[in-house]
Amino acid sequence: MKIVCDKDIILKAINSVTKAVASKTTMPILEGILIQTNDNQIKFTTYDLEIGIEYIMECEVQEQGATVVNAIMFSEIIRRLPDSEIHITINENNLLVIECEGSLYKLATMNPEEFPELPKIDIENSIQMEQNSLKDMVRKTIFAVSTEENRPIFTGCLFEIKNNKLNVVAVDGFRLAWKSKYLENEVNDFSAVIPGRTLNEINKILTDSFDVIKIGVAKNQALFEMENCKIVTRLLDGEFLNYASVIPENWETRIRVDKNSLQNCFERVSLISASSIEKEKKYPVKVNVEIGKVTISCTNQTGDAKEEMFVETEGQNLEAGFNPKYFLDALRAIDDPEVFVDFGTSISPCIVRPTEENGDYIYMVLPIRMKE
């Protein structure tokens, strides 16, 4: 194998595929990156048996071949080389030789025939959309997936197609994030739960562009295809929450508030709430709504915090406790300048949503019982 390529092109490919390199494994081959040539193209593949990524790029191939090399070592060397042309060859001792200006590195290789094949997916249902749209949908929901492995179905996001609308939903038992978008092309109804880890890695590869990404789903696998990158992932098994049935339709108390002002208040109060003196304890913040005013406060052994804002209010006065992190995660994800915050009672879910008439984003968070 003998190839010549500019550093920035090969680095973009490597950065994309290293997201599927196995970190803890008894199979060294899974810590590798499979390098294969085909005419004037080179294909990089990584696969940790859960996520597999292929990236194809154009380059000057002087001699065809295939090999596997340790992905982290290979990527770190390429990253630190001068911004110039890189020559990569396999020598007579089966070492991968990397040359760039005055730099010369030789790496041990593994047998490419031992590298596991990515699953072949017989796509049953598929959609396509712009990359920036998918990136936005994942960004606004992924933070609400569960990190608890005892309920694996909630460690992923539900992708549900209903009446030509894509709903992406994440839930962890304390909060729920839901984002929707109508699709341009007619598609069949279907649903799949995609692991949160996969979506996090895909979001790092997606661009803020109108380039198309295709999402195909089979029985237990999903395929994400972009122009020169392909990502395969397993789907999560189980029954996802019937999310539509748990989102309250009515509210007793509503505030309309500047999103950034509310976010800043929660960030300041959370300095006291998440005090380092008692790291094992989590103190909720108290939200008190009165006519034309909302007060956010917290008291613990570190000190007191209190923020007052003058806002538009409707309905009854209310007092409830919340984990400030759950509010902040949602507010940071919302781009709108103003939001509605809808409350039921002090023990029923609270809804944060944009003020648009037909908003396509809902965030629900459960309150915490306050000690008297």
MARNU-925803 format. One record per atom (N, C-alpha, C): residue in three letters; x, y, z. Coordinates in pm, whole numbers, padded with zeros to 5 digits, always signed. Atoms other than C-alpha are relative to their C-alpha. Last residue first. Layout:
<recs>
ALAXYZ...
</recs>
This chain:
<recs>
GLU+00063-00116-00068GLU-04092+02243+05531GLU+00103+00071+00089LYS+00015+00024-00142LYS-03883+02027+05304LYS-00059+00125+00066MET-00080-00087-00088MET-03955+02087+04937MET-00023-00039+00145ARG+00073-00038-00122ARG-04081+01804+04716ARG+00092+00080+00092ILE-00052+00073-00117ILE-03888+01811+04390ILE-00079+00048+00120PRO-00046-00076-00117PRO-04062+01913+04067PRO+00056-00091+00109LEU+00077+00028-00122LEU-04077+01705+03748LEU+00056+00083+00116VAL-00084+00034-00114VAL-03946+01855+03424VAL-00088-00020+00124MET+00075+00022-00124MET-04108+01872+03081MET+00095-00041+00112TYR-00087+00057-00102TYR-03950+02023+02770TYR-00080-00010+00129ILE+00056+00003-00135ILE-04155+02084+02459ILE+00102-00064+00093TYR-00089+00047-00107TYR-04035+02186+02113TYR-00071+00009+00134ASP-00039+00138+00030ASP-04220+02225+01781ASP+00094-00056+00106GLY-00137+00034-00033GLY-04412+02539+01876GLY+00029-00147-00024ASN-00013+00143+00030ASN-04738+02607+01694ASN+00145-00044+00025GLU+00133+00062-00004GLU-04834+02941+01848GLU+00008-00151-00022GLU+00068+00008+00130GLU-04475+03045+01917GLU-00131-00077+00013THR+00126-00074-00003THR-04391+03119+02282THR-00075-00004-00133PRO-00007-00130+00068PRO-04125+02849+02303PRO-00137+00066-00004ARG+00021+00006+00145ARG-04185+02577+02562ARG+00019+00138-00061VAL-00068-00116+00060VAL-04100+02489+02923VAL-00016-00014-00151ILE-00031+00003+00143ILE-04348+02256+03093ILE+00068+00131-00040CYS-00010-00136+00053CYS-04370+02182+03467CYS+00044-00010-00146PRO-00106-00040+00092PRO-04484+01844+03596PRO-00011+00145-00047SER+00026+00052+00135SER-04711+01814+03903SER+00103+00056-00098ILE-00053+00136+00013ILE-04611+01844+04269ILE-00026-00059-00139SER-00139+00006-00048SER-04641+02221+04328SER+00060-00139-00014THR-00008-00021-00145THR-04952+02224+04109THR+00147-00008+00040GLY+00127+00051-00048GLY-04977+02272+03734GLY-00009+00032+00148PHE+00002+00080-00121PHE-04702+02495+03601PHE-00141-00054+00023ASP+00134+00035-00046ASP-04635+02636+03254ASP+00007-00093+00120VAL-00019+00105-00100VAL-04311+02816+03167VAL-00137-00023+00063PHE+00106+00020-00098PHE-04356+03006+02840PHE+00050-00105+00099VAL+00061+00131-00021VAL-04038+03108+02664VAL-00121+00014+00091GLU+00094+00009-00112GLU-03883+03419+02510GLU-00055-00142+00010PRO-00030-00106-00099PRO-03573+03484+02293PRO-00091-00005+00122ASP+00099-00109+00003ASP-03605+03146+02115ASP+00032+00105+00107ASP-00055-00116+00070ASP-03286+02938+02081ASP-00093+00121+00004ILE+00103-00077+00071ILE-03372+02672+02339ILE+00062+00126-00061ALA+00031+00061+00129ALA-03098+02423+02429ALA-00097+00082-00084ARG-00118-00010+00087ARG-02946+02633+02706ARG-00027-00056-00139LEU-00013-00141+00040LEU-03291+02678+02861LEU+00120+00019-00093ALA+00103-00034+00098ALA-03347+02301+02865ALA+00019+00142-00052ASP-00021+00081+00120ASP-03021+02208+03035ASP-00098+00039-00110LEU-00108-00059+00079LEU-03063+02500+03276LEU+00026-00078-00128PHE+00049-00121+00067PHE-03402+02382+03401PHE+00108+00056-00093TYR+00099+00043+00099TYR-03276+02031+03471TYR-00060+00119-00075LYS-00069+00054+00118LYS-02963+02169+03637LYS-00100-00038-00108PRO-00032-00108+00096PRO-03176+02382+03870PRO+00069-00050-00126ASN-00144+00015+00018ASN-03334+02073+04034ASN+00041+00105-00104PHE-00052+00065+00120PHE-03679+02206+04113PHE+00152-00018+00010GLY-00146+00019-00002GLY-03900+02312+04406GLY+00048-00076-00122ALA-00045+00138+00029ALA-04251+02456+04381ALA+00152-00006+00002GLU-00133+00021-00057GLU-04452+02763+04492GLU+00038-00146-00024LEU-00051+00138-00012LEU-04750+02893+04298LEU+00137+00000+00066ASN-00132-00001-00062ASN-04979+03194+04264ASN+00046-00145+00021GLN-00012-00007-00145GLN-05269+03128+04030GLN+00143+00020+00046GLY+00042+00109-00088GLY-05330+03205+03667GLY+00030+00027+00145GLU+00142+00031+00012GLU-05136+03422+03426GLU-00032-00111+00100THR+00054+00121-00066THR-04802+03592+03470THR-00149-00013-00031GLU+00144+00013+00027GLU-04593+03832+03260GLU-00049-00129+00065VAL+00038+00076+00120VAL-04255+03877+03426VAL-00151+00011-00021PHE+00136-00044+00033PHE-04071+04090+03682PHE-00037-00060-00135MET+00020-00048+00136MET-03773+03889+03800MET-00144+00046-00015GLU+00137-00042+00033GLU-03643+03828+04151GLU-00004+00052-00143GLU+00009-00079+00123GLU-03331+03628+04240GLU-00147+00032-00026LYS+00136-00042+00035LYS-03247+03495+04586LYS+00005+00089-00123ALA+00003-00066+00130ALA-02947+03302+04713ALA-00145+00034-00032ASP+00131-00023+00061ASP-02870+03203+05070ASP+00018+00064-00137GLY+00053-00135-00002GLY-02560+03053+05229GLY-00138+00007-00064THR-00097-00090+00062THR-02332+02754+05239THR-00046+00144+00007GLN-00103-00035-00098GLN-02542+02563+05492GLN+00106+00094-00057ASN-00066+00119-00059ASN-02843+02574+05260ASN+00111+00047+00092THR-00063-00018-00131THR-03098+02819+05119THR+00063-00132+00043CYS-00056+00123-00058CYS-03210+02854+04759CYS+00067+00034+00132SER-00085-00010-00119SER-03421+03110+04574SER+00051-00137+00044ILE-00075+00127-00001ILE-03601+03188+04249ILE+00099+00009+00115THR-00116+00000-00089THR-03870+03457+04270THR+00063-00138-00001VAL-00045+00134-00036VAL-04119+03520+03990VAL+00127+00014+00084LYS-00135+00019-00054LYS-04317+03843+03954LYS+00029-00148+00023GLY-00101-00086+00061GLY-04619+03991+03778GLY+00143-00023+00045ILE+00048-00086+00110ILE-04875+03834+04012ILE+00114+00091-00047GLU+00107-00088-00047GLU-04687+03578+04222GLU-00040+00089-00117VAL+00065-00085+00100VAL-04475+03278+04120VAL-00112+00079+00068ASN+00122-00059-00055ASN-04230+03125+04368ASN-00058+00098-00102VAL+00056-00093+00097VAL-03961+02887+04240VAL-00134+00048+00055LYS+00143-00026-00016LYS-03756+02721+04513LYS-00042+00105-00102VAL+00030-00142-00007VAL-03418+02576+04420VAL-00151+00015+00009PRO+00085-00055+00106PRO-03343+02217+04511PRO-00008+00152+00013TYR+00106-00088-00050TYR-03044+02128+04725TYR-00085+00051-00115LYS+00049-00086+00108LYS-02838+01831+04621LYS-00118+00081+00052LYS+00139-00046-00012LYS-02632+01669+04895LYS-00036+00090-00118GLU+00089+00115+00007GLU-02319+01459+04834GLU-00148+00040+00007LYS+00016+00048+00137LYS-02118+01765+04744LYS-00100-00115-00011GLU+00072+00126-00019GLU-02173+01926+05082GLU-00032-00061-00137ILE-00017+00041-00141ILE-01918+02207+05097ILE-00067-00135+00025SER-00101+00105-00013SER-01893+02228+04716SER+00017-00050+00143SER-00118-00040-00076SER-02216+02421+04676SER+00093-00117+00024ALA-00099+00106+00024ALA-02452+02303+04402ALA+00130+00030+00074SER+00065+00131-00001SER-02753+02503+04523SER+00101-00114-00013ILE+00028+00036-00140ILE-02541+02807+04608ILE-00058-00141+00007LEU-00130-00007-00067LEU-02388+02837+04260LEU-00014-00036+00147SER-00055+00135-00008SER-02725+02715+04128SER+00141-00001+00059VAL+00052+00068-00119VAL-02871+03054+04218VAL+00061-00139+00014ARG-00053-00064-00121ARG-02644+03230+03967ARG-00046-00073+00126GLU-00144+00025-00008GLU-02709+02987+03683GLU+00059+00060+00127PHE-00024+00138-00044PHE-03084+02987+03751PHE+00149-00030+00015CYS+00044+00012-00140CYS-03098+03367+03730CYS+00028-00140+00054ASN-00102-00064-00084ASN-02888+03372+03411ASN-00036-00010+00149GLN-00118+00087-00004GLN-03121+03121+03246GLN+00107+00058+00091LEU+00033+00113-00087LEU-03427+03326+03338LEU+00119-00094+00015SER+00009-00053-00137SER-03269+03641+03191SER-00030-00113+00098ASN-00135-00021-00053ASN-03163+03450+02877ASN-00001+00051+00143LYS-00071+00127-00021LYS-03511+03314+02811LYS+00137+00020+00064ASP-00118-00006+00085ASP-03702+03640+02861ASP+00088-00121+00032VAL-00122-00057-00054VAL-04020+03534+03041VAL+00110+00002-00107ARG-00068-00027+00127ARG-04383+03447+02991ARG+00123+00080+00036ILE-00079-00123+00010ILE-04518+03288+03309ILE+00057+00009-00142ARG-00090-00016+00116ARG-04806+03043+03338ARG+00078+00130+00015THR-00080-00122-00013THR-04999+02902+03635THR+00095+00007-00120GLU+00066-00084-00099GLU-05280+02644+03636GLU+00069+00136+00013TRP-00086-00056-00104TRP-05180+02462+03319TRP-00084+00085+00095ASN+00046-00125-00062ASN-05356+02231+03077ASN+00099+00048+00105GLU+00061-00084+00103GLU-05246+01961+02829GLU-00041+00137+00055PRO+00127-00065-00039PRO-05003+01789+03064PRO-00053+00090-00113ILE-00018-00145+00010ILE-04737+01572+02890ILE-00133+00069+00032VAL-00050-00054-00128VAL-04768+01215+03022VAL+00021+00151-00003SER+00098+00014-00109SER-04993+01068+02750SER+00045+00062+00131ALA+00112-00094+00021ALA-04787+01199+02458ALA-00099-00003+00116TYR-00031-00136-00045TYR-04475+01029+02594TYR-00118+00096-00012ASN+00104-00065+00079ASN-04600+00672+02574ASN+00001+00148+00038LEU+00109-00069-00069LEU-04265+00564+02722LEU-00102+00056-00100PHE-00029-00138-00039PHE-04053+00331+02510PHE-00124+00060+00066GLU+00118-00086+00018GLU-04113-00045+02512GLU+00034+00140+00049GLY+00088-00029-00114GLY-03796-00247+02470GLY-00112+00093-00037ASP+00123+00078-00010ASP-03496-00308+02249ASP-00082+00045+00119LEU+00032+00046-00135LEU-03233-00046+02168LEU-00134-00073-00001LEU+00114-00068-00061LEU-03111-00019+01809LEU-00024-00057+00139ARG+00108+00087-00045ARG-02763-00120+01692ARG-00113+00087+00054THR+00017+00015-00145THR-02557+00132+01502THR-00110-00100+00030VAL+00090+00110-00033VAL-02410+00176+01155VAL-00010-00011+00151ILE-00003+00040-00141ILE-02254+00506+01043ILE-00107-00107+00023LYS+00109+00093-00031LYS-02163+00586+00681LYS+00015-00047+00145CYS-00008+00063-00131CYS-01952+00881+00568CYS-00123-00085+00026ASN-00116+00089+00001ASN-01872+01022+00224ASN+00017-00075+00132GLU-00067+00006+00130GLU-02193+01204+00129GLU+00116-00100-00002MET-00029-00132+00053MET-02387+01117+00443MET+00083-00016-00127GLU-00086-00017+00117GLU-02552+00791+00544GLU+00011+00146-00040PHE-00004-00143+00031PHE-02692+00696+00884PHE+00100+00019-00113LEU-00109-00044+00087LEU-02786+00328+00916LEU-00016+00149-00028ALA+00030-00124+00073ALA-02996+00176+01193ALA+00124+00041-00078GLN-00113-00085+00036GLN-02997-00178+01329GLN-00050+00126-00069ASN-00078-00031-00121ASN-03237-00412+01511ASN+00123+00086-00028LYS+00059+00056-00122LYS-03523-00468+01268LYS+00077+00039+00125ALA+00037+00140+00016ALA-03403-00231+00997ALA-00051-00050+00134VAL+00023+00084-00118VAL-03390+00149+00994VAL-00038-00141-00043GLY+00071+00123+00032GLY-03245+00388+00737GLY-00009-00089+00122ILE+00009+00088-00117ILE-03150+00749+00805ILE-00085-00120-00038LYS+00104+00103+00010LYS-03032+00952+00506LYS+00006-00087+00124ILE-00035+00124-00069ILE-02838+01275+00560ILE-00119-00095-00013VAL+00099+00100-00042VAL-02866+01561+00314VAL+00064-00113+00078ASP-00030+00131+00059ASP-02640+01864+00294ASP-00093-00104+00060PHE+00122+00054+00058PHE-02819+02183+00409PHE+00027-00133-00071SER+00020-00026+00143SER-02526+02264+00635SER-00134-00058-00044ASP+00111-00097+00000ASP-02445+02297+01004ASP-00031+00041-00144THR-00037-00139+00023THR-02230+01983+00976THR-00124+00089+00007LEU+00093-00081+00079LEU-02284+01639+01125LEU+00050+00144-00013ILE-00035+00014+00141ILE-01977+01452+01253ILE-00087+00088-00088LYS-00133-00058+00017LYS-01999+01562+01617LYS+00044-00004-00147ASN+00012-00146-00004ASN-02374+01503+01610ASN+00134+00070-00014ILE+00049-00047+00130ILE-02314+01145+01497ILE-00006+00152-00003GLU-00110+00009+00095GLU-02101+01084+01807GLU-00041+00048-00138ASN-00103-00096-00039ASN-02368+01212+02044ASN+00114+00001-00101LEU+00045-00131+00044LEU-02634+01020+01852LEU+00099+00109+00037THR-00010-00008+00145THR-02443+00694+01893THR-00036+00139-00048ARG-00143-00010+00031ARG-02399+00752+02267ARG+00022+00013-00150GLY-00045-00138-00018GLY-02769+00825+02302GLY+00146+00017-00035PRO-00080-00027-00121PRO-02859+00485+02160PRO+00050+00145+00005ILE-00142-00002+00037ILE-03126+00497+01886ILE+00082+00038+00123VAL-00071-00066-00110VAL-03483+00394+01970VAL+00150-00013-00025ALA-00122+00071-00041ALA-03684+00320+01656ALA+00065+00078+00112SER-00072-00054-00115SER-04028+00416+01525SER+00121-00087+00031PHE-00081+00102-00069PHE-04226+00378+01204PHE+00066+00065+00120ASP-00015-00012-00145ASP-04489+00559+00995ASP+00090-00112+00052ASN+00084+00087-00083ASN-04422+00544+00622ASN+00021+00032+00148VAL-00066+00120-00055VAL-04270+00837+00435VAL-00099-00079+00084GLU+00094+00095-00061GLU-04391+01119+00209GLU+00075-00124+00046ASN+00041+00113+00083ASN-04110+01368+00144ASN-00096-00091+00076GLU+00041-00048+00132GLU-04069+01714+00300GLU-00055-00113-00087LEU-00091+00041+00105LEU-04065+01598+00661LEU-00055+00041-00137TYR+00068+00061+00114TYR-04244+01786+00937TYR+00101-00028-00111LYS-00021-00069+00128LYS-04024+01847+01240LYS-00078-00075-00108SER+00066+00056+00117SER-04060+01760+01608SER+00032+00083-00124LYS-00018-00092+00114LYS-03863+01804+01929LYS-00061-00065-00123TRP+00068+00043+00122TRP-03946+01644+02266TRP+00014+00107-00107ALA-00022-00099+00106ALA-03744+01660+02589ALA-00057-00055-00130LEU+00026+00048+00135LEU-03860+01476+02903LEU+00024+00114-00098ARG+00028-00104+00099ARG-03762+01508+03266ARG-00018-00063-00137PHE+00018-00126-00070PHE-03721+01313+03589PHE-00040+00113-00095GLY+00074+00025-00125GLY-03757+00955+03462GLY-00025+00126+00080ASP-00085+00071-00098ASP-03481+00986+03201ASP-00071-00027+00132VAL+00059-00003-00133VAL-03668+01085+02883VAL+00091-00076+00097ALA-00091+00056-00100ALA-03565+01167+02527ALA-00063+00015+00137VAL+00039-00011-00141VAL-03798+01220+02231VAL+00106-00065+00088VAL-00116+00052-00074VAL-03738+01288+01861VAL-00024+00027+00147ASN-00008-00037-00141ASN-04062+01325+01665ASN+00125-00064+00060LEU-00101+00067-00081LEU-04044+01319+01285LEU-00004+00057+00141LYS-00072-00086-00094LYS-04366+01422+01114LYS+00097-00083+00080ASN-00106-00075+00070ASN-04506+01256+00802ASN+00073+00101+00088ASN+00066-00096+00089ASN-04821+01145+00984ASN+00100+00096-00065LYS+00146+00008-00011LYS-04612+00980+01257LYS-00060+00109-00088ILE+00063-00064+00114ILE-04241+00902+01229ILE-00150-00023+00011GLU+00134+00046+00035GLU-04085+00828+01567GLU-00052+00081-00119PHE+00024-00062+00131PHE-03717+00849+01657PHE-00131-00058-00049LEU+00103+00055+00089LEU-03701+00769+02030LEU-00006+00084-00127CYS+00107-00091+00045CYS-03374+00878+02186CYS-00096-00076-00090GLY+00002-00041+00140GLY-03154+00633+02378GLY-00113+00099-00026THR-00134-00053+00030THR-03049+00557+02735THR+00011+00042-00145PHE-00003-00145-00018PHE-03423+00528+02814PHE+00141+00061-00016ILE+00079-00062+00107ILE-03447+00177+02664ILE+00005+00152+00009PRO-00076-00028+00122PRO-03160+00065+02888PRO-00078+00072-00109ARG+00112-00019+00092ARG-03352+00098+03215ARG+00059+00038-00136ASN+00105+00095-00042ASN-03101-00050+03463ASN-00128+00019-00082GLU+00004+00120+00085GLU-02824+00121+03262GLU-00109-00098+00042GLU+00017+00118-00085GLU-02895+00459+03423GLU-00018-00124-00089THR-00133+00061-00010THR-02751+00742+03210THR-00006-00127+00085SER-00041+00055-00129SER-03097+00847+03095SER+00143-00054-00007VAL-00003+00147-00003VAL-03150+01066+02791VAL+00053-00046+00136ALA+00101+00057-00089ALA-03242+01430+02865ALA-00003-00153-00004PHE-00039-00020-00141PHE-02922+01586+02727PHE-00098-00065+00097ILE-00095+00103-00045ILE-02995+01431+02384ILE+00036+00013+00148THR+00060+00112-00074THR-03313+01634+02324THR+00102-00089+00070LYS+00107-00044-00089LYS-03234+01982+02190LYS-00065-00113+00080ARG-00052-00092-00103ARG-02896+01890+02044ARG-00107+00037+00102VAL-00075+00079-00098VAL-03047+01590+01862VAL+00050+00090+00113MET+00094+00087-00072MET-03311+01801+01691MET+00070-00081+00107ASP+00079-00082-00093ASP-03059+02074+01599ASP-00094-00086+00083LYS-00092-00045-00104LYS-02814+01826+01443LYS-00074+00080+00107LEU-00021+00113-00092LEU-03100+01664+01253LEU+00090+00041+00115SER+00126+00028-00070SER-03202+01999+01106SER+00016-00114+00100ASN+00016-00100-00106ASN-02843+02101+01024ASN-00129-00021+00079GLN-00085+00029-00115GLN-02790+01772+00839GLN-00020+00101+00113GLU-00122-00079+00002GLU-03086+01825+00609GLU+00080-00023+00129MET+00020-00136-00046MET-03335+01541+00596MET+00133+00074-00007GLN-00117-00084+00024GLN-03384+01192+00465GLN-00034+00143+00037ILE+00034-00142+00019ILE-03612+00918+00586ILE+00127+00071-00043SER-00106-00100+00003SER-03599+00539+00578SER-00058+00141-00015ASN+00058-00135+00007ASN-03796+00224+00647ASN+00113+00102+00000GLU+00146+00016+00010GLU-03719-00147+00596GLU-00070+00135-00015ILE+00080-00114-00046ILE-03345-00121+00526ILE-00149-00024-00026ASP+00111+00000+00096ASP-03176-00459+00491ASP-00101+00105+00046ILE+00134-00041-00046ILE-02862-00377+00686ILE-00098-00003-00116LYS+00074-00033+00122LYS-02530-00561+00638LYS-00146+00028+00040PRO+00123+00073+00034PRO-02349-00544+00970PRO-00058+00047-00133LEU+00117-00074-00048LEU-01995-00400+00961LEU-00126-00076-00041GLU+00078-00074+00099GLU-01736-00667+00899GLU-00113+00077+00067PRO+00139+00043+00022PRO-01503-00764+01182PRO-00073+00087-00102PHE+00088-00110-00040PHE-01129-00696+01134PHE-00145-00038-00030GLU+00056+00027-00132GLU-00940-01026+01123GLU-00096+00110+00046GLU+00101+00105+00015GLU-00882-01001+00747GLU-00066-00035+00133PRO+00130-00059+00034PRO-00706-00667+00802PRO-00112-00105-00014ASN+00053+00064+00120ASN-00420-00843+00987ASN-00139+00056-00034MET+00074+00124-00026MET-00265-00604+01236MET-00061-00050-00130THR+00131+00018+00063THR+00001-00335+01195THR-00062-00131+00042ALA+00037+00141+00019ALA+00297-00207+01396ALA-00141-00009-00058LEU+00094+00060-00096LEU+00372+00160+01342LEU-00024-00147-00033LYS+00032+00136+00042LYS+00667+00338+01180LYS-00087-00064+00108TYR+00052+00089-00104TYR+00707+00716+01201TYR-00030-00137-00059LEU+00007+00140+00043LEU+00916+00963+01000LEU-00045-00087+00117SER+00052+00096-00098SER+00895+01343+01023SER-00008-00140-00060GLY-00110+00068-00069GLY+01123+01573+00819GLY-00045-00105+00100GLU-00116-00089-00012GLU+00857+01670+00560GLU+00112-00076+00074CYS+00050-00135+00027CYS+00579+01416+00626CYS+00112+00099+00028GLU-00103-00100+00027GLU+00639+01041+00630GLU-00065+00134-00034ILE+00062-00131+00018ILE+00423+00767+00787ILE+00112+00103-00016VAL-00099-00109-00001VAL+00541+00405+00751VAL-00070+00132-00034LEU+00061-00116+00067LEU+00297+00129+00846LEU+00097+00117+00016LEU+00021-00116-00086LEU+00507-00176+00932LEU-00063+00112-00083ASN+00143-00017-00029ASN+00469-00502+00741ASN-00026+00109+00103ASN+00020+00061-00132ASN+00844-00570+00754ASN-00144+00013+00049GLU-00021+00146+00013GLU+00871-00509+00376GLU-00016-00073+00133ASN-00133+00045+00043ASN+00719-00162+00418ASN+00012-00153+00001ILE-00028+00122-00078ILE+00354-00051+00416ILE+00136-00051-00048THR-00032+00125+00072THR+00323+00308+00294THR+00008-00116+00098ILE+00024+00117-00085ILE+00182+00647+00398ILE+00025-00126-00083HIS-00022+00125+00075HIS+00308+00976+00252HIS-00017-00117+00097ILE-00039+00118-00079ILE+00166+01297+00403ILE+00011-00121-00091GLU+00036+00126+00065GLU+00156+01632+00223GLU+00054-00116+00082SER-00063+00024+00130SER+00174+01937+00450SER-00048-00133-00057ASP+00110-00016+00095ASP+00038+02097+00762ASP+00054-00012-00142PRO+00011-00132+00065PRO+00317+01959+00983PRO-00117+00002-00099LEU-00092-00020+00113LEU+00239+01639+01179LEU-00013+00141-00057ARG-00115-00082-00039ARG+00072+01654+01521ARG+00100+00023-00114ARG+00043-00130-00053ARG-00275+01538+01415ARG+00119+00093+00025ILE+00047-00083+00112ILE-00132+01257+01199ILE-00035+00141+00047ILE-00116-00033+00084ILE+00064+01119+01496ILE-00042+00092-00114GLU-00080-00099-00074GLU-00237+01142+01730GLU+00124+00040-00080SER+00065-00132+00007SER-00464+00972+01474SER+00084+00106+00071PHE+00000-00050+00138PHE-00228+00676+01420PHE-00057+00142-00005MET-00138-00035+00033MET-00167+00622+01792MET+00009+00063-00139ILE-00037-00117-00081ILE-00540+00638+01870ILE+00142+00045-00035ALA+00068-00123+00043ALA-00640+00411+01582ALA+00048+00123+00076ASN+00061-00055-00121ASN-00389+00129+01630ASN-00053+00140-00028VAL-00099-00060-00088VAL-00326+00007+01275VAL-00072+00058+00121VAL+00063-00053-00122VAL-00516-00226+01044VAL+00111+00052+00091THR-00065+00032-00127THR-00406-00292+00686THR-00084+00052+00115ALA+00087-00011-00119ALA-00518-00289+00324ALA+00080-00037+00123GLY-00029+00084-00116GLY-00352-00248-00015GLY-00099+00021+00112GLN+00118+00044-00076GLN-00333-00071-00350GLN+00042-00085+00120GLU-00005+00148-00011GLU-00017+00111-00467GLU-00116-00042+00090GLN-00106+00046+00090GLN+00016+00471-00587GLN+00012-00152+00001VAL-00037+00137-00038VAL-00314+00587-00438VAL+00101-00052-00103GLU-00088+00061+00100GLU-00347+00966-00463GLU+00045-00137+00051CYS-00141-00032-00021CYS-00645+01067-00253CYS+00082-00066-00111GLU-00083+00005+00120GLU-01025+01077-00251GLU+00145+00032+00038MET-00055-00126+00048MET-01200+01003+00075MET+00085-00024-00124ILE-00072+00015+00127ILE-01430+00732+00212ILE+00048+00137-00046TYR-00021-00131+00062TYR-01536+00722+00578TYR+00085-00021-00124GLU-00083+00005+00121GLU-01689+00414+00741GLU+00012+00141-00056ILE-00007-00119+00086ILE-01820+00415+01099ILE+00095-00027-00117GLY-00100+00014+00105GLY-01942+00121+01310GLY-00003+00122-00089ILE+00001-00103+00104ILE-02121+00155+01642ILE+00111-00031-00099GLU+00125-00073-00022GLU-02208-00134+01874GLU-00019+00109-00105LEU+00108+00100-00008LEU-01947-00399+01784LEU-00134+00062+00040ASP-00015+00052-00136ASP-01666-00142+01844ASP-00109-00102+00035TYR+00121+00073-00043TYR-01621-00074+01473TYR+00025-00057+00139THR-00016+00039-00141THR-01377+00152+01287THR-00132-00063+00045THR+00111+00063-00071THR-01338+00187+00910THR+00038-00027+00145PHE-00032+00026-00140PHE-01123+00415+00692PHE-00122-00060+00067LYS+00112+00015-00094LYS-01165+00394+00315LYS+00055-00033+00139ILE-00042+00073-00120ILE-00913+00528+00065ILE-00117-00002+00096GLN+00070-00028-00126GLN-01004+00624-00289GLN+00063-00079+00113ASN-00055-00123-00057ASN-00806+00649-00610ASN-00077+00045+00124ASP-00034-00095+00106ASP-00859+00284-00710ASP+00061+00125+00063ASN+00081+00046+00113ASN-00987+00119-00392ASN+00014+00103-00111THR+00001-00084+00120THR-00766+00144-00084THR-00087-00064-00107GLN+00011+00073+00125GLN-00835+00002+00260GLN+00002+00097-00117ILE-00032-00087+00112ILE-00739+00122+00609ILE+00000-00083-00128LEU-00021+00076+00123LEU-00903-00052+00904LEU+00019+00099-00114ILE+00070-00062+00111ILE-00861+00152+01224ILE+00037-00078-00126GLY-00067-00040+00122GLY-00763-00038+01533GLY-00091+00072-00098GLU-00065-00127-00032GLU-00880-00069+01890GLU+00067+00059-00123LEU+00107-00102-00011LEU-01125-00334+01771LEU+00055+00136+00043ILE+00038-00039+00136ILE-00827-00546+01652ILE-00107+00110+00002PRO-00082-00113+00047PRO-00696-00547+02011PRO-00039+00050-00139MET-00035+00026+00140MET-00987-00772+02119MET+00078+00120-00054THR-00102+00106-00004THR-01011-00781+02501THR+00044-00035-00142THR+00030+00124+00071THR-01193-00449+02489THR+00113-00099+00017LYS-00025+00109-00096LYS-01222-00120+02674LYS-00040-00130-00068SER-00095-00048-00102SER-01183+00178+02441SER+00035-00109+00101ALA+00024+00061-00132ALA-01339+00042+02120ALA+00106+00048+00098VAL-00108+00089-00042VAL-01301+00287+01829VAL-00030-00053+00140ALA+00052+00136-00017ALA-01631+00425+01701ALA+00111-00100+00033LYS+00109-00001-00097LYS-01554+00796+01748LYS-00058-00139+00022THR-00052+00040-00132THR-01221+00740+01573THR-00107+00000+00107VAL+00012+00143-00031VAL-01410+00741+01242VAL+00048-00039+00138SER+00136+00054+00010SER-01487+01111+01202SER-00008-00145+00048ASN+00080-00055-00110ASN-01156+01247+01332ASN-00142-00056-00001ILE-00038+00070-00123ILE-00973+01012+01094ILE-00083+00048+00119ALA+00049+00139+00006ALA-01160+01140+00791ALA+00029-00074+00130LYS+00147-00006-00009LYS-01105+01507+00881LYS-00060-00140+00000LEU+00033-00023-00141LEU-00737+01432+00948LEU-00151+00008+00020ILE-00008+00127-00073ILE-00694+01274+00604ILE-00039+00018+00146ILE+00101+00093+00053ILE-00820+01587+00429ILE+00000-00130+00079ASP+00133-00042-00044ASP-00628+01835+00648ASP-00109-00095-00048LYS+00029+00025-00141LYS-00300+01642+00612LYS-00144+00034+00037ASP-00018-00119-00082ASP-00293+01634+00233ASP-00046-00028+00143CYS+00121-00077-00029CYS-00268+01283+00087CYS+00036+00124+00081VAL-00046-00137-00026VAL-00020+01040-00069VAL-00125+00086+00019ILE+00094-00110+00025ILE-00081+00664-00062ILE+00066+00134+00034LYS-00077-00125+00007LYS+00127+00346-00090LYS-00098+00112-00037MET+00085-00120+00000MET+00000+00000+00000MET+00088+00125+00000
</recs>
